[in-house]
Amino acid sequence: MINASPLYNIIIKVETKDWKRTSWFCLKFCFLPPSYFNHILVFFVKNYKALTKEDEQLCISCNFGQFLLNDSGSEILVICATRNSIAVQVRYRSKTLVCYSSVKNKLIDLVHSLNLRYRINITYNKLFKCSDGDYSMKEGRIGYDIVLQNRYFCEAHNGGHVSKEVYNSWMTEKEVKEENTRRLHRKSAEVSCPGPAANPVQLTTYNSR
């Protein structure tokens, strides 16, 4: 049995000044069955090489995992589960900006496929959090609305962040434009015909790729 471990107990200290961190991408569920995260961990174990410590112990627990995204070891995916949430961050060594939209979309696809398999209707929200924020705390999480803003206020740091620096690690320019257009249309519709706020994403409406 793999036991739960706090992030600071299992994470490998590989970072130097050359290493960078993306922001956190989070899925916040109304309810997250423990089996969902177990299935997600198994998927990454099967498809990616798990990071190991000096004693060859895998950097995996029942609520956390680290995986290599490339052969050189310069991109490390951190995936964590906390109460009703899954959060991912990539630690990378590169001089250029890297977008991990494919990782984000793969995670969403996995959640949707699990929903279809178990026929459970679960709602969730897609959120971001700044790179040095505590993934397990709800303070500082922000929704996709930030694509319409230049800056936003971070409750965790009691200060402002540049919005693009938070979402551009997980959204391609095309995705940003599409999200921007959707939200502008939604705001326009709400002004024309006020009504209840849009519901969180319904997993059953998604067709898995």
C-alpha positions in Angstrom: 0.0 0.0 0.0 1.3 3.5 -0.9 0.9 5.9 1.9 0.0 9.6 1.7 2.9 12.0 1.9 3.2 15.8 2.3 4.7 17.5 -0.8 7.8 18.6 1.1 8.5 15.1 2.3 8.7 13.5 -1.1 9.7 16.1 -3.6 13.3 15.9 -4.9 15.4 19.0 -4.5 16.6 19.1 -8.1 16.1 22.8 -8.7 18.8 25.4 -9.2 18.6 28.9 -10.5 18.2 27.4 -14.0 15.0 25.6 -13.1 11.6 27.3 -13.5 8.1 26.4 -12.3 4.9 26.8 -14.1 1.8 28.0 -12.4 -0.5 25.4 -10.9 -3.4 24.1 -13.0 -6.2 22.7 -10.8 -9.4 20.8 -11.2 -11.7 21.6 -8.3 -14.5 19.0 -7.9 -17.8 19.1 -6.1 -16.6 15.7 -4.9 -13.5 13.7 -5.9 -13.7 9.9 -5.5 -10.3 8.7 -4.2 -10.3 6.1 -7.0 -10.2 8.8 -9.6 -6.7 10.0 -8.6 -5.5 6.4 -8.2 -6.5 5.8 -11.8 -4.8 9.0 -13.0 -1.6 8.0 -11.1 -1.6 4.6 -12.8 -2.0 6.2 -16.2 1.1 8.3 -15.7 3.1 5.4 -14.2 2.3 3.4 -17.4 3.0 6.2 -19.8 5.8 8.2 -18.2 9.0 7.4 -16.2 8.5 8.1 -12.5 11.2 10.2 -10.9 13.3 8.3 -8.3 15.2 9.3 -5.2 18.9 8.5 -4.7 17.9 5.2 -3.0 15.8 4.3 -6.2 12.6 4.8 -4.3 9.8 6.1 -6.6 8.6 9.6 -6.0 5.0 8.5 -5.7 2.5 8.3 -2.9 -1.3 7.9 -2.9 -1.7 11.7 -3.1 1.3 12.7 -5.1 3.6 11.8 -8.0 6.5 13.1 -10.0 7.1 12.1 -13.6 9.6 12.9 -16.4 8.0 14.4 -19.4 11.1 14.1 -21.6 14.2 11.9 -21.9 16.7 14.5 -20.8 15.0 14.9 -17.4 14.6 18.7 -17.9 10.8 18.6 -17.5 9.3 17.2 -14.4 5.5 16.9 -13.9 4.2 17.2 -10.3 0.7 15.9 -9.8 -1.0 16.2 -6.4 -4.4 15.4 -4.9 -5.9 17.3 -2.0 -9.4 17.5 -0.7 -11.7 17.4 -3.8 -8.9 18.8 -6.0 -6.2 17.7 -8.4 -3.3 20.1 -9.1 -0.4 19.8 -11.6 2.7 21.8 -12.0 5.7 21.4 -14.3 9.3 22.1 -13.2 11.5 22.7 -16.2 14.9 23.9 -17.2 14.6 26.0 -20.4 15.5 29.5 -21.4 12.3 29.9 -23.5 8.6 29.9 -22.4 7.1 26.4 -22.4 3.4 25.7 -22.7 2.0 22.5 -21.3 -1.5 22.6 -22.7 -1.2 19.0 -23.8 -0.6 17.9 -20.2 -3.6 19.9 -19.0 -5.8 18.5 -21.8 -4.6 14.9 -21.0 -5.6 15.3 -17.4 -9.1 16.6 -18.4 -9.5 13.7 -20.8 -8.6 11.2 -18.1 -11.2 12.6 -15.7 -13.8 12.5 -18.4 -13.0 9.0 -19.4 -13.3 7.9 -15.8 -16.7 9.6 -15.6 -17.9 7.8 -18.7 -16.6 4.5 -17.3 -18.2 4.8 -13.9 -21.3 6.7 -15.1 -20.9 9.3 -12.4 -22.0 12.9 -12.9 -19.5 15.2 -11.3 -19.0 18.9 -11.7 -15.7 20.6 -11.6 -14.0 24.0 -12.2 -10.8 24.7 -14.0 -8.5 27.0 -11.9 -5.0 28.4 -11.9 -2.7 29.3 -9.0 0.6 31.2 -9.1 3.8 29.2 -9.3 4.9 29.5 -5.7 1.4 29.2 -4.2 0.3 26.3 -2.0 -1.6 24.0 -4.2 -3.7 22.6 -1.3 -5.1 26.0 -0.3 -8.1 27.5 -2.0 -6.8 31.1 -1.4 -5.2 32.4 -4.5 -6.9 30.1 -7.0 -8.4 32.0 -9.9 -10.7 30.9 -12.8 -10.5 31.3 -16.5 -11.9 34.8 -16.2 -8.3 36.0 -15.9 -7.9 35.7 -19.7 -10.0 38.9 -19.9 -7.8 40.7 -17.4 -4.2 42.1 -17.5 -3.7 41.6 -13.8 -5.6 40.0 -10.9 -5.4 40.1 -7.1 -3.9 37.1 -5.4 -5.4 36.4 -2.0 -2.5 34.1 -1.1 0.1 36.8 -1.6 -2.1 39.8 -0.9 -0.9 41.4 -4.1 -1.3 41.5 -7.9 0.0 39.1 -10.5 0.2 39.5 -14.3 -2.6 37.2 -15.6 -0.7 36.0 -18.6 2.2 34.8 -16.5 -0.3 32.4 -14.8 -2.3 31.1 -17.6 0.2 31.0 -20.5 1.9 27.8 -19.1 -1.3 25.9 -19.7 -3.2 27.6 -22.6 -2.0 28.0 -26.1 -2.7 31.3 -27.9 -5.6 29.6 -29.8 -7.1 28.4 -26.5 -6.8 31.9 -25.0 -8.6 33.5 -28.0 -11.3 30.9 -27.9 -11.9 31.3 -24.2 -11.8 35.0 -24.5 -14.4 34.9 -27.2 -16.7 32.5 -25.2 -16.6 34.7 -22.1 -17.2 37.9 -24.0 -20.2 36.3 -25.6 -21.4 35.0 -22.3 -21.1 38.4 -20.7 -23.0 40.0 -23.6 -25.7 37.4 -23.2 -26.0 38.0 -19.5 -26.4 41.7 -20.0 -29.1 41.1 -22.6 -30.9 38.4 -20.6 -29.8 38.3 -17.0 -30.1 34.8 -15.4 -28.3 32.4 -13.1 -24.6 32.0 -13.3 -23.2 29.4 -15.6 -22.9 26.0 -14.1 -19.5 24.4 -13.6 -18.5 21.9 -16.4 -20.6 18.8 -16.6 -18.5 15.8 -17.3 -21.3 14.0 -19.0 -21.4 16.5 -21.8 -17.9 15.9 -22.9 -16.9 13.5 -25.7 -13.6 11.9 -24.8 -10.9 12.0 -27.6 
